[in-house]
C-alpha cells in the first residue's frame, strides 16, 4: 500500500494567455538600450541626457529613468546597431555604466546587471610566454575568457596581453596571478581592468571606495579567497608577502583622463561605417 504523501508546497499555477510577442506593438522599444551604474554614486537624469546629447549620432537619443535604471531610446536604428555591437559598458565621470540591449522577452525583473565582459590587460609577462594558449590560461584565473585581443602569437615582443573577461561585478576583482617560471621561483603578473576607476582597495569590488566599504578585513579576505579558488583549478593558490598591498591603482587599465572617465561617442556619417571614438591606447 502506498504511503500517504504530504506536500511541503503547492506547485505554481495560473491562466495561460496566448500572445504573439513578436507581433505586439513595440514602438521605439526596438532601438532601446537599458543601463545601470555599478557604483554608489547616483546621477540625475538631466546630467545623463546632457552627456548623451554630446554624442555625435545620426539621430536623436532620448534618455528616461526609473529609479536606478536608465533607458536610452535611439531614434536612428543604425545608431542602435552600432552602439550595441561595440559597447556593453560606458564610463560617466569615472562610474561604470553597464548596458543591456532590449530583447523581445525583456522585462524590468529579468534584466541582469550582475556580470559583464571587461577588457583586462596582463602586465609583467616574459616575452617568451606571450602566446594565445598562455593568454587563455592566465586570463582564465580572472573569469571566463571571451576574446583574446591582438596577435599574442606574434614573434615581436609585447608589453602586455589583453583579453575580454566575463567578470562578476559584485565580487572582488582578481588583481593578478603568479607565474612559476622555474621550480619555486615566482613572478607576479598584474591584471589591469579597462573602464574601472571607482573600486575598493579593501574588498576589491567595483563601485565604492575603501572609506565606504562595509566589510571587515576578515570578510574581504574570505571573499577574495573564494573568488580566486573558484577560478584557479587546476592551479595551486600561492600567498605572497604580507607587506605587498593587494589592491592598488594598478587595477586601473586606463589612466584617469577626461577621454576615458566620461566617454564621448562619435558615429561616422557613412551608413556603412562603424567608426566610433575613442580607441583605447595602451598605457
N, C-alpha and C positions, 0 to 999 in steps of 0.2 A: 504494500500500500504506500502510495507516495506521501512523503511528508508535507505538512502544510507549509506554504511559503509565505513569509510576511515581508512585503516590500519595504525598503527603507526610504524610498522616494517615489514620486509619481513621474512617469515619463512626460516629456513635453508634448503638447498637442495644440492644435488651432486650425482655423479655417484656411484652406488653400485657395488663394485668389490668383487665377491665371492672368498673366500680363506679358506682353511682348516688350521687354525692356529696351530693345534696340529701336522700337518704333515710338517710344514715349517722347513727348516734347522735351527737347534738351536746351533750346535757346543757345546762349553763349557758353553753356557748360562744356561744349566740345573743345573749347580753347581755354580751359581753366587749369591753373596750377595752384595747389594748396601748399602753404608753407607754415612752418613753426620755428621759432627761435629756440635753440638748445642753449639757453642762457637764463640767468636770474634776472637780467635786465629786461625791461619792457619798453616798447616804443609806441608812441601814439600813431594813429592811422595817418595823420597828415604828414608825418615825417617819412613814412614808408611810401606814400603816394608821391611826395616831392622827390624822393630818391628815384622812383620808377620813371617819373616824368623826364628825368635827366638822361635816361637811356635813349639811344638813337635807334628807334624802331620804325618800321614801315607804317604801322597803325598804332592806335591808342591802346594803352594798357591801364585798366582800372583796377583799383585795389579796394577790397572791403574786409571787414574784420569781425570775428565772432570770438570774444574772449581772447585767448592767446593764439588763435589760428587766423592766418591771413589768406585771402583768396585773390589771385591775380587773373583777371579776365583779359585775354589777348584778342583785340578786335581784328587782327590780321592773322589768319590761320597759319601762314608761313612763318610768322614770328614765333608762334607757339611751337611749330615743328622744330625749328632751330633751337629754341630755348630748351625744350625737354630732351632734345638729343645731346646737348652738351653740358647741362647743369643739373646736378642733384643737390648741390648746396651753393649758397652765396654768402658773402660777408657784408654786414652793415654795421659800421662803427666797431668793427672787431668781433661782433657777435655772429655766431654761426647760424644761418637760416637754412633749415632742412626743407627740401622741396619734394612734392609728390605730384605727378601729372594726374589729371582726372581720368577715371575709367568708368565704364558703364555701371558697375556694381558698387561704386564707392559711396559710402555714407560717412557722416561725421564720426560715428562709432568705429568704423572699420579702418580709419587712417592710422597707419603705424609709423611713428616717429622714433622708434627705439634704436634703429641702426641705419647706417648708410655707408656708401663707398667713399673712403677718403684716400687721397694721394699721399703716399708715405715715401720718404727718402731714407735710405740706409747709408750712413756715412762712417768711414773708418775701415772699409773692407779692403784687404790687399788686392792689388790689381789682378793678380793671378786667379782670384776667385770670382771675378765679375762675369759669371755665366748665367744664362737663363735658368738652368737647373738649380744652381746655388741660390739665385734670387727667389725662386719658388720656395725653397727650404727656409730661407731666413725670414721672408715676409709671412710665411705660414705660422710663425710663432706669435704674430701680432693679430691674426684673424684670417678670414677666408680670402685667398688671393683671387682677384677678379681679372686684373690685367697687369702685364709687365710692360713698362714703358721703354722706348728706345731700342737699342741693339746691344743687350748685355753680352752677346757672344762676339762682339767686335774685338779685334786684336789691339785696338788703341786703348790706352789707359783711361779709366773712367773715374771721376771724382766720387760718384755715388751710384747706387742702384735706386730705381724708382718703380713703385707699383701702386695700383689701386686696391685697397684692402677693405673688406667688409668689416666695419667697426661697430661694436655695441656701445652706444653713446652714454648709457647710464653706468657703465663700468669703467675701471681705470684703464687709461691708455697704457699700452706696453711700451716702456721707454727705450728698449733695446734688447740686445742679447749678447752672449759670449760666443766667440769662435775659438775652438781648441785647435790651433794650427800645429802644435806638437804636443806630445803627452804632457799633461799638467801645465801647459803654457797657454794662457787665455788672453784674448784680445776683445775689448768691449766695442760693440758697434751701436751707434746712436740711431734711433728712429725719430725722424722729424716729420710732423704731420702738417701738410699744407692746408691753410684755411683755419687752423686752430690758433687763436690768440688769447682767449679767455679760458684758463684752465687752473685747476687747483694743484699746487706743488706739495700738498699733503696727501690727498687721496688719488690724484691723477685723473679726475673726472672733468670733462668739458663743461663750461657754463658758469662756474663760480671761482672765486679766489680763496686763498688759504684762510683769510680772516672770516669768510662766510661759511667755511666748512663745518658741518655738524657732526662729523665723525671723529672718534678718538683715534690716536695714533695706532692703537691695537686693532681697531676696526679697519682702518685704512690698510694696515699691514696684512690682515687676513684676506681682505677683498682682493688685494693685488696678488697674493699668493694663489688664490683660487683662479684668478684670471690667467696668470702665467701657466699654471699647471694644466689648465683646460686646453691650451694650445701647444704645449711643449712635447707631448708624446710623439715619437719615442725617445726624446732627448732628456738628459738629466738637467734638473734645475740647480744652478750654482749660485751661491750667495757671495757677494763681494765684500769689500771692506766697509765697515760701518760709517767711516768718515767721508765716504763718497755719496753726496746727495743724489737721490734717485731722480727726482723731478726738478728740472731747471728750465731756463728759457730755450735750451736746445730742442725742446719738444716742438717749438715753432718752426715749421718748414719754410715759412716766408718771413722776411723782415717786416717790422711794423712800419708801414708806409701807406699813405693815402691810396695808392694804387691798388693795394691788397685788402686793407681793412674795410674799405667801402667800394666794392666793385662796381664799375660803370660798364654797361654793355653797349656794344655798337654792332648793329646788324647791317650787313652790306646791302646797298640798294638793289643789287642784282638778285633776281629771284632764284638764280641757280647757285648763288654763293652762300656759304655758311660761315663767313668770316666774322669772328667775334673777338673783341679785345678786352682785357689784356691777355697775352700769352705769358704764363708764369715763367720767368727766367730762373736759372739755377743760382742759388747763393751758397 
